[in-house]
Amino acid sequence: MPDSGLCMKIHAHVGGLVRFKHIYPHRLTSLSGKIGLLTWADGKYDDLSMTVCLLIDGNVRTLYVYPREIELLGPDSA
């Protein structure tokens, strides 16, 4: 079952920092453990995945991610 609460938290966290978790081998491994600025997020609250735009490693990247792959950092992440 999708975690719609997590999707809503990610939408609300735009402008905040996120860290990529290492969940699956061979998926986004170059970003594992890296921190980026979440500049945009799109995804339906009942979907399993989202499209996010991040400023990470000095580049702006648009990625297709599962909400459980990223960790919200900062005071509003709880």
Buried (B, 14 or more C-beta within 10 A) or exposed (E): EBEBEBBEBBBEBEEBBBBBBEEEEEEBEEBBEEBBBBBEBEBEEEBEBBEBBBEBEEEEEEBEBBBEBBEBBEEEEE
